């Protein structure tokens, strides 16, 4: 059961307003950060070079690119291509 919020004092309302303002700024900064990483990757810059410029790990840059790239086709699991090629041939033999 949720508790009912207490009425905020004038000072508390001002602090909450500051939190909201900073949260909006953070959202804009995060969006710009992600866009910059995606643009860098699209221009052919390596994950390592982007990570060095951003002061983070190349794994973090890879994860950002993976999560936010909308035009990337999914990569099939390792070996799935071989199974997909072999499966029709095997089915044909089994059914004969």
DRENDRENDO-355631 format. One record per residue: residue in one letter; x, y, z of N, C-alpha, C, O in turn. Coordinates in steps of 0.05 Angstrom, whole numbers, m for minus. Each point is the difference from the previous one (the first is absolute). Example, Ala and Ser with C-alpha at 12.3 -4.5 7.8 and 13.67 -1.06 7.14 Angstrom:
2
{A, {264, m114, 156}, {m18, 24, 0}, {18, 24, 0}, {21, 0, 13}}
{S, {m28, 21, m27}, {16, 24, 1}, {m15, 22, 14}, {10, 22, 4}}
//
This chain:
96
{X, {17, m23, 0}, {m17, 23, 0}, {18, 25, 0}, {18, 2, 17}}
{X, {m23, 15, m36}, {17, 24, m2}, {m8, 21, 22}, {m23, 2, 8}}
{X, {43, 13, m1}, {m5, 20, 20}, {m7, 26, m14}, {8, 6, m23}}
{X, {m24, 9, 36}, {m9, 26, m11}, {23, 20, 4}, {11, 2, 22}}
{X, {m5, 13, m43}, {22, 20, 1}, {m8, 23, 19}, {m23, 9, 0}}
{X, {43, m1, 15}, {m5, 23, 18}, {2, 26, m17}, {13, 0, m21}}
{X, {m26, 20, 30}, {1, 26, m13}, {28, 11, 3}, {12, m1, 22}}
{X, {0, 11, m44}, {27, 10, 1}, {0, 29, 9}, {m18, 16, m5}}
{X, {39, m9, 19}, {4, 27, 8}, {9, 16, m25}, {7, m11, m21}}
{X, {m6, 37, 24}, {9, 18, m22}, {28, m7, m8}, {7, m1, m24}}
{X, {10, m3, 44}, {28, m6, m6}, {3, m27, m14}, {15, m3, m19}}
{X, {m31, m17, 28}, {1, m27, m12}, {m10, 1, m29}, {11, m13, m18}}
{X, {m32, 30, 13}, {m10, 2, m28}, {22, 12, m18}, {2, m8, m23}}
{X, {13, 27, 33}, {22, 12, m15}, {21, m21, m7}, {10, m1, m22}}
{X, {m4, m16, 42}, {20, m21, m5}, {m10, m20, m20}, {15, m8, m18}}
{X, {m40, 0, 19}, {m12, m19, m19}, {1, 13, m28}, {5, m14, m20}}
{X, {m11, 39, 18}, {1, 14, m25}, {28, 0, m12}, {4, m4, m24}}
{X, {16, 7, 41}, {28, m2, m9}, {6, m28, m10}, {14, m3, m21}}
{X, {m23, m17, 35}, {4, m28, m9}, {m12, m4, m27}, {13, m13, m17}}
{X, {m37, 22, 12}, {m14, m3, m26}, {16, 13, m22}, {4, m11, m21}}
{X, {6, 36, 26}, {15, 15, m20}, {26, m15, m7}, {6, m2, m24}}
{X, {8, m7, 44}, {25, m14, m5}, {m5, m27, m14}, {15, m8, m17}}
{X, {m37, m5, 24}, {m7, m26, m14}, {m5, 5, m29}, {8, m17, m17}}
{X, {m22, 39, 10}, {m4, 6, m29}, {26, 6, m14}, {4, m9, m22}}
{X, {14, 23, 35}, {27, 6, m11}, {15, m26, m5}, {13, m4, m20}}
{X, {m15, m14, 40}, {14, m26, m2}, {m11, m16, m24}, {16, m13, m14}}
{X, {m41, 13, 10}, {m12, m14, m23}, {11, 11, m26}, {6, m16, m18}}
{X, {m4, 42, 16}, {11, 12, m25}, {30, m7, m3}, {8, m6, m23}}
{X, {7, 7, 44}, {28, m8, m1}, {3, m29, m9}, {17, m6, m17}}
{X, {m33, m11, 29}, {2, m29, m7}, {m7, m4, m29}, {13, m16, m14}}
{X, {m34, 29, 4}, {m7, m3, m28}, {22, 10, m18}, {6, m14, m20}}
{X, {6, 36, 26}, {22, 10, m16}, {24, m19, 1}, {13, m4, m21}}
{X, {m7, m7, 44}, {22, m19, 3}, {m4, m25, m17}, {18, m8, m14}}
{X, {m42, m3, 14}, {m6, m23, m16}, {1, 6, m29}, {11, m15, m16}}
{X, {m22, 38, 8}, {1, 8, m28}, {29, 3, m10}, {7, m8, m22}}
{X, {10, 20, 39}, {28, 4, m8}, {14, m27, m4}, {16, m3, m18}}
{X, {m21, m16, 36}, {12, m27, m3}, {m10, m13, m25}, {17, m12, m15}}
{X, {m42, 13, 9}, {m11, m13, m24}, {11, 13, m26}, {7, m14, m19}}
{X, {m5, 41, 19}, {12, 14, m23}, {29, m8, m3}, {9, m3, m23}}
{X, {6, 1, 44}, {28, m8, m1}, {3, m27, m12}, {17, m5, m18}}
{X, {m34, m14, 27}, {2, m27, m11}, {m8, m1, m30}, {13, m14, m15}}
{X, {m33, 30, 8}, {m9, 1, m28}, {22, 11, m18}, {2, m7, m23}}
{X, {15, 24, 34}, {22, 11, m16}, {24, m18, 0}, {20, 7, m13}}
{X, {m21, m30, 26}, {21, m19, m2}, {21, 1, 23}, {20, m15, m1}}
{X, {m25, 31, 21}, {18, 1, 23}, {m3, m25, 16}, {m22, m9, 5}}
{X, {44, m2, 5}, {0, m25, 15}, {m12, 5, 28}, {m1, 22, 10}}
{X, {m9, m44, 2}, {m11, 1, 27}, {22, 10, 19}, {m6, 15, 19}}
{X, {30, m24, m22}, {22, 7, 18}, {5, 30, m1}, {4, 13, 21}}
{X, {m4, m1, m45}, {5, 28, m3}, {m22, 17, 12}, {4, 21, 13}}
{X, {m29, m30, m17}, {m23, 14, 12}, {1, m2, 30}, {m4, 20, 14}}
{X, {10, m43, m4}, {2, m5, 29}, {21, 18, 13}, {m4, 12, 21}}
{X, {27, m10, m35}, {22, 17, 10}, {m9, 29, 1}, {5, 14, 20}}
{X, {m19, m5, m40}, {m10, 28, m1}, {m21, 5, 21}, {m1, 22, 12}}
{X, {m15, m42, m6}, {m22, 4, 19}, {8, m6, 28}, {m15, 6, 19}}
{X, {39, m18, m15}, {9, m7, 27}, {m15, m23, 12}, {m6, m1, 23}}
{X, {0, m19, m40}, {m14, m24, 9}, {12, m24, m14}, {20, 2, m14}}
{X, {m32, m25, 18}, {11, m25, m12}, {m12, m5, m27}, {m21, 10, m7}}
{X, {36, m25, m10}, {m11, m6, m26}, {m24, m18, 2}, {m18, 1, m17}}
{X, {16, m17, 38}, {m24, m17, 4}, {m24, 18, 5}, {m22, m7, m9}}
{X, {25, 29, 24}, {m22, 18, 5}, {m9, 13, m26}, {m24, 3, m5}}
{X, {43, 4, m12}, {m7, 13, m25}, {m14, m21, m18}, {m20, 7, m14}}
{X, {29, m31, 14}, {m13, m22, m16}, {m28, m4, 9}, {m18, m3, m16}}
{X, {13, 3, 42}, {m27, m4, 11}, {m18, 23, m8}, {m24, m5, m6}}
{X, {34, 29, 8}, {m16, 23, m8}, {m8, m2, m29}, {m23, 4, m8}}
{X, {42, m11, m9}, {m6, m3, m29}, {m20, m23, m4}, {m18, 3, m17}}
{X, {22, m25, 31}, {m19, m22, m4}, {m28, 7, 9}, {m20, m7, m14}}
{X, {17, 20, 36}, {m27, 7, 10}, {m14, 21, m15}, {m25, 0, m2}}
{X, {40, 19, m9}, {m13, 23, m12}, {0, 1, m30}, {m12, 18, m12}}
{X, {25, m36, m1}, {1, 0, m29}, {m26, m13, m10}, {m7, m22, 8}}
{X, {m7, 36, m25}, {m26, m10, m10}, {3, m13, m27}, {m18, m16, m8}}
{X, {39, 21, m6}, {3, m9, m28}, {18, m25, m2}, {6, m8, m22}}
{X, {2, m3, 44}, {18, m23, m1}, {m16, m26, m2}, {m19, m4, 15}}
{X, {27, m13, m33}, {m14, m26, m3}, {11, m18, 22}, {23, 1, 6}}
{X, {m40, m18, 6}, {9, m19, 20}, {21, m19, m11}, {m4, m10, m23}}
{X, {24, 4, 38}, {21, m19, m8}, {m9, m28, 8}, {m7, m4, 24}}
{X, {6, m15, m42}, {m8, m27, 8}, {19, m12, 19}, {24, 6, 0}}
{X, {m33, m24, 17}, {17, m14, 19}, {21, m15, m15}, {m4, m9, m23}}
{X, {27, 5, 36}, {22, m13, m13}, {m8, m29, m7}, {m10, m15, 16}}
{X, {15, 8, m41}, {m8, m27, m10}, {m28, m2, m11}, {m6, m20, m12}}
{X, {m10, 40, 17}, {m28, m1, m10}, {m1, m1, m30}, {m17, m12, m12}}
{X, {36, 27, m1}, {0, 0, m29}, {6, m28, m11}, {m13, m7, m20}}
{X, {31, m7, 32}, {6, m27, m9}, {m24, m19, 4}, {m7, m16, m18}}
{X, {m6, 19, 40}, {m24, m17, 6}, {m22, 6, m20}, {m14, m18, m9}}
{X, {10, 44, 3}, {m21, 7, m19}, {5, m10, m28}, {m18, m8, m14}}
{X, {44, 7, 7}, {7, m10, m27}, {m3, m31, 0}, {m10, m11, m20}}
{X, {18, m2, 41}, {0, m30, 0}, {m28, m11, 5}, {m6, m21, m10}}
{X, {m11, 36, 24}, {m26, m11, 7}, {m17, m7, m24}, {m12, m22, 0}}
{X, {10, 38, m22}, {m17, m8, m23}, {10, m25, m13}, {m16, m16, m9}}
{X, {42, 13, 7}, {12, m24, m13}, {m7, m25, 17}, {m6, m21, m11}}
{X, {9, 24, 37}, {m6, m23, 17}, {m29, m8, m1}, {m7, m24, m1}}
{X, {m10, 44, 0}, {m29, m6, m1}, {m7, m15, m26}, {m16, m18, 0}}
{X, {29, 27, m21}, {m5, m13, m26}, {8, m29, 0}, {m14, m17, m11}}
{X, {36, 10, 24}, {9, m28, 1}, {m17, m16, 18}, {m6, m23, m6}}
{X, {m3, 34, 29}, {m15, m15, 18}, {m28, m7, m12}, {m10, m22, 4}}
{X, {m1, 41, m18}, {m27, m5, m12}, {1, m18, m24}, {m22, m9, m8}}
{X, {45, 3, m3}, {2, m17, m24}, {m4, m29, 6}, {1, m17, m18}}
//
